[in-house]
């Protein structure tokens, strides 16, 4: 009997100390679900030698926008927003039709796809998820062979989510 109580006590202790994933429930009246939102599009801008804005944006299929400002932006920390689902669908279609899934996975100085490289510039990391496929592209702005269309698409993502409201740029 004592042995059972000791084993039960150990199990209770292990369970209560186990690491748990916390899923917060939506605020009362919120239309957001408690299930985490999988991003359809992400964009991350990294630091450079100067004062380049450093932030991450994710956009779900339903239009939920999550921004996290890290440095050289008007707003640091997390902010959220929303855009119409039709706008998300249009952006995903545009990315697909512009050849996003055909770009190299990486344009960085260590890769042949880069070509000649300048120093001290930022990197932009994007990802796009469509049904049945996901693509991630790392784009160092100093790479001479990176397609100009990639830079245009990165800017379109920023414009679609109105990132300037948080970055100040």
C-alpha positions in Angstrom: 0.0 0.0 0.0 2.8 2.4 0.9 4.6 1.5 -2.3 1.5 2.4 -4.4 1.2 5.7 -2.6 4.9 6.5 -3.2 4.6 5.6 -6.9 1.4 7.6 -7.2 3.1 10.6 -5.6 6.0 10.4 -7.9 3.7 10.3 -10.9 1.7 13.3 -9.7 4.9 15.2 -9.2 6.2 14.3 -12.7 2.9 15.2 -14.4 2.6 18.5 -12.5 6.2 19.5 -13.3 6.0 18.4 -16.9 6.4 21.0 -19.6 3.1 21.9 -21.1 2.1 23.8 -24.2 -0.2 26.7 -23.2 -2.9 27.6 -25.6 -4.7 30.7 -24.6 -8.4 31.1 -25.2 -9.6 34.0 -27.3 -10.8 37.1 -25.5 -14.5 37.3 -24.9 -16.2 38.5 -28.0 -13.1 37.8 -30.1 -13.6 36.0 -33.4 -10.1 34.4 -33.1 -10.0 30.7 -32.3 -7.9 29.2 -29.6 -6.1 27.0 -32.2 -2.8 28.5 -33.3 -3.0 30.1 -36.7 -0.6 28.6 -39.3 0.9 31.4 -41.4 0.4 31.3 -45.2 3.1 34.0 -45.7 5.9 35.1 -43.5 8.5 37.9 -44.0 11.5 38.6 -41.8 13.8 41.5 -42.2 17.2 41.2 -40.5 19.8 43.7 -39.3 22.4 45.4 -41.5 25.4 47.5 -40.7 23.3 50.6 -40.3 19.7 51.2 -39.0 17.7 48.8 -41.2 14.4 47.8 -39.7 14.3 44.4 -38.0 11.0 42.7 -37.8 8.9 39.6 -38.5 5.5 39.5 -40.1 3.2 36.4 -40.5 -0.1 36.4 -42.3 -2.6 33.6 -42.1 -5.0 32.4 -44.8 -7.8 34.0 -42.8 -6.2 37.4 -42.8 -4.7 37.5 -39.3 -1.5 39.5 -39.2 1.1 39.2 -36.5 4.0 41.7 -36.4 7.0 41.6 -34.1 9.3 44.6 -34.2 12.8 44.0 -33.0 15.0 47.0 -33.8 15.0 50.3 -35.8 11.2 50.3 -36.1 8.5 52.7 -34.7 7.0 49.9 -32.7 9.0 47.2 -31.0 7.2 44.1 -29.6 4.2 42.3 -30.9 1.2 43.8 -32.6 -1.7 42.2 -34.5 -4.0 43.2 -37.3 -6.2 41.8 -39.9 -6.7 42.1 -43.7 -9.5 40.7 -45.8 -9.2 37.1 -46.8 -9.7 38.1 -50.5 -6.6 40.2 -50.2 -4.6 37.2 -48.8 -5.9 35.0 -51.6 -4.9 37.7 -54.2 -1.4 38.0 -52.7 -0.9 34.2 -52.6 -2.0 34.0 -56.3 0.3 36.9 -57.2 3.3 35.2 -55.4 2.6 31.9 -57.2 2.1 33.5 -60.6 5.2 35.6 -60.3 7.3 32.4 -59.9 8.0 32.5 -56.1 8.2 28.7 -56.0 10.8 28.7 -58.8 13.3 31.0 -57.0 16.4 29.5 -55.5 16.0 28.6 -51.8 18.9 30.9 -50.9 20.6 34.0 -52.3 23.4 34.5 -49.9 27.2 35.0 -50.5 28.0 31.4 -49.8 25.7 30.2 -52.6 26.3 30.2 -56.4 22.9 31.8 -57.0 24.1 35.0 -55.3 26.7 36.1 -57.8 28.9 38.9 -56.7 28.0 40.2 -53.2 28.2 43.5 -51.5 28.6 43.6 -47.7 26.7 45.1 -44.7 23.2 44.7 -46.2 20.1 43.1 -44.6 18.6 39.7 -45.4 14.9 39.1 -46.1 13.5 35.6 -45.3 10.1 34.8 -46.8 8.0 31.7 -46.8 4.8 30.9 -48.7 2.5 28.0 -48.0 -0.1 26.9 -50.5 -2.1 23.7 -50.3 0.4 20.9 -50.8 3.6 23.0 -51.0 5.7 25.3 -49.0 8.7 27.4 -50.1 11.2 29.4 -48.0 13.6 31.9 -49.7 16.5 33.6 -48.0 17.5 36.8 -49.8 20.6 38.7 -48.9 20.2 42.2 -50.4 23.9 42.3 -51.4 23.5 39.4 -54.0 23.8 40.7 -57.5 22.1 37.7 -59.1 18.9 37.7 -56.9 15.9 38.3 -59.1 14.4 41.8 -58.9 11.0 40.2 -58.9 11.8 38.8 -55.5 12.4 42.3 -54.0 9.1 43.4 -55.6 7.2 40.5 -54.0 8.8 41.2 -50.6 7.6 44.8 -50.8 4.1 43.6 -51.9 3.9 41.5 -48.7 4.8 44.6 -46.6 2.3 46.7 -48.5 -0.5 44.1 -48.1 -0.2 44.0 -44.4 0.5 47.8 -44.0 3.7 47.1 -42.2 4.6 50.8 -42.3 2.1 51.5 -39.5 4.5 49.6 -37.2 7.9 50.1 -38.8 7.5 53.8 -39.7 8.9 53.2 -43.1 
